[in-house]
């Protein structure tokens, strides 16, 4: 199971750890290891639970689960993104008619990249978001993408399991 929360962009790592403790009940202290490109849990919970955080403006997204997970959040900015759109495949560009369409594509790619600890610089041109799936070098990838639209933007979670949206205002 993956738990997802939208929150204000403050004390986000504390909120992620609190969400993990609330949903999975690990005893003891959860420590975040920042020595990797994607922060992970250290100690006895390393590899047991995973989390990912994304920021955009004053909003943040947290995804936490008992599986590998990635998330991305983007706020609508109302500006053209021609330079980035030029890097998308013709099939992707044909399906992008609005900023919401663009951000749905972008957040899917970012969530996949973050889930797998990859680099946007090396994978953006190799990834394609089409027909609700992520494709790498023309091959559909075995992951589940869940888009979460909200007023003013969109978020995406990449994992394998079902996503449950949580209210974490009571946590911190």
N, C-alpha and C positions, 0 to 999 in steps of 0.2 A: 504494500500500500504506500502511496505517496501522498503526503499532506502538503497543501499549498496555501500560502497566506500573502495578502497584500498588506503593506504597512507603511508607515512614514519612514523615511530614509534616515533613521537614527537608531543607534544601539542594535544594529541588524544582526551581528554575530551573536549577541546575547539572546536575541529573540529566536534565532535559529536553534541554538542549544536548548532553550526553554521549550520550544516546540517538540524537539526530539525527546526530551525527558517526559513531557506530558503524554505524547502519543505512544512511546515505546517503553517508558518506565525504566530506563537503565539506572541502576544504582550507582552512586558515586559521582565523581567529577568528570565531566566531558571536556576534553581539551582539544582545541582546534590547532592543527598543524599548518602553518603558513609557508612551509619550505618548498611546496610544490606549486606549479602554476595554478592548480585548482585547490583551494584550502580543503583539508580533509580532517576527519577525527583521528586523534592519536590515542595510543594506549589500547585497552581491551576492547574498545568499540570500533577501532580502525577496521574497515572492511565489512563491518556488521551493519552500520547505518551510514547513510550518506546525506549530504545536504548541498544546496547550491543557492547562491544569492545573486540578485541582479538589481541595479539601481538605474533610475531615469528620473531626472528632476528631483522633486521632493518625495517620490514614491520608491518603494523597494518591493521586491518579490522574494519570497523564501519558499523553497521546495525541500522537503525532508522526507526520507523514506528508508525502508529496509532493503533498498536496492540502489544501484547507480542512478543518479538523477541529475538533470541540468535544467536551468530555467533562464528565461530572458524576459525583460519588461521594457516597453518603449512607450513614450508619451507622444501623442500627436503634436507635431510642431507646425504643420501647415506649410511646409516648404518643399520645393522640388528636390529630388534626390537622384538627378540624372546621372551623376558620376558613378554612383553605386549601382543604379539600375542597369547601366551599360555593361556591368560585369555579370548580370544574370543571363540565363539561357534564353533563346528566342521563345521557347515554350513557356517559361516563367513570365517573361515580359508580356506575352499575349494575354495572360490571366490577371495582370495587374492593371486595374482601372481606377484605383483610388489609393489614398494614403493608407487606409485600413488594409487593403490588399497587399500593399508593399510591406507593411509592418507585420502582417501575418506570415509572409514569406521570410522576412528577416529574422523574426523571433524564433521561427522553427529552426533555421540554420544555426543561430546562436545557441539555442538550447541544446541542440545535438552536439555542437562543438564543445560546449561547456561540460556536458555530461561525460564526454570522452576525453577531456583534458587536452584537446587539440588546439591548433592555432588558426585564427581567422585568416591570417595572411597566407597560410599554406593550403587552406581548405575551401575558401570562399568560391573559387572558380571550379573546384571539383564537386561541390555540392549543388544539388538542385532540389527545390521544393516544388512538387507537382502532384496533383491528385491526392492531396492530404498526406503525402509521404515524403521522406527524405531519400534522395538517391545520391550515391557516391560513385563517380566514374561510370554512370549509366546503370548501376545496380541498386535495386531497392533495398533499403536497410531495415533490419528487424527491430524497430523501436516504435513506440506509441507517442504521438504528439497530441497534446491537449491544449487548445487555445482558450484563454480566459479573457474575453473582452471586458473592459470596465470603462466607466465614464472618463474620457480623456486619453484612452490608450488601449493597449493589448499586451497580454503576457502569454507565454507558451512554456509548457513543461514537457520535457522529453524523458521517457523512462520505458518501462515495460508494463507496469501495473496501472490500476485505476487511480485517478486523482480525486482527492476529497478536498474541497475548499474549506478552510478553517478561519474562524474569527479569533485573532490572537490578542485582542485588546486587553483581555484579562491577564495575560501572561506577564507582560512587563509594561 
